[in-house]
């Protein structure tokens, strides 16, 4: 059976969820293709009509979903093909099944579920309605809601992601020396702004979310990718890379012996001990993504569900910096009900810590997050899922007590990374924050973020490649 994966556009990071599903379908004997809408329009639909798929699959994030629905509506006018929708938006907003043109929705981990669904469709010639993880629209319009199957425990048994599909469709990926991998799945924490709370509800309290791969298998995959394309730095996108210290000890030895490339990872600062910092540094970790989120300890505890002190943050970041690791600090401002002074505490903490990049985003009320429900309940957000956009750096959907309050919050985000590295400019820039948000401020913020992001790579690249990548970064992400 021919399954076509549809995308509005591709960025620098191969979407590993879709690539894993493509690898699983291929291993089961199905043909998988990829189409990217971009600006190709009629040519794209002509190509699809010349080699029609049996079904198309999409995996949009919330905010992207409206564009994907419009894309599929255009496709359906030319080609009668059913659609399956998975990924973040479908998992946490499965009522997407009620939309015109949406035939099935896959919730949660999709590798095994998609293989069963497509196998059944190929064997029976009929749209299956009882496959676990799926909500399916029957011929009479009835919606069949099936429970999810248990989480995949044997991650090493999954086929490797089909990265070649994306490398062929988007050749610039060959020029970007960073490639993304998953060594562990799941997160045990329940931060109010994160989808993990919804995953805990979806799979139940007795289902452990955290699962780890064998370090040898992880290195097998990395070396496979290294043989196929340019690979100068490995990026692990696990929710938190350092929770299991026993696993980290095994990984550090195997990775250093077999791969030896610099790598990046996400870590919780309250799980960053001197031993963890030593293991990361010794095994080649060059960059750590660390969640600060807010510089106000009460905001972190009350609003975000993160019980760690500023002193813990300072100590842990210091452990990383003294060992030579670069850091990207993840921050949010414009939280529901957050005052400008509270947002400035976040900026001041970053000024003190001096991460390589102090990344700040404006809070986006994704559907069904506890913090989104809080925002709606307290009158800080009155919109819905269709109001979400794809850019959480330039615009805020929160209600503010005044236009001046909104202006200052949106504008300080534009200057955030620059001021974190150059606090002396604060007296000069502060008066500008009351001005209406504008393209010049946004461009300045994007350029500064891109500049500091380029300093986070642990390898040198030719200037022509750096410029091309930075330009693509600004177009694709901002």
Secondary structure, DSSP 8 states (H G I E B T S, - for coil): -EEEEEES---SS--HHHHHHHHHHHHTT-EEEEEE-TTTTHHHHHHHHHT--SEEEE---TTTHHHHHHHHHHHHHH---EEEE-HHHHHH-GGGGGSTT--EEE-S--HHHHHHHHHHHHHHSS--S--TTEEEE-TTS-EEE---------GGGS----HHHHHHH-THHHH--EEEE-SEE------TTSTHHHHHHHH-TTS---EE--HHHHHHHHHHHHHHS--SEEEE--S-TTS-HHHHHHHHHHHHHHT--EEEEEE-GGG--HHHHHHHHHHTEEEEEEEEE-S-HHHHHHTT-----HHHHHHHHHHHHHTT-EEEEEEEES-TT--HHHHHHHHHHHHHH--SEEEEEE----TT-HHHHHHHHTTS----GGG--S-SSS---S--SSHHHHHHHHHHHHHHHHHHH-GGGHHHHHGGGGS---HHHHHHHHHHHHHHHHTT-SS---HHHHHHHHHHHHHHH-
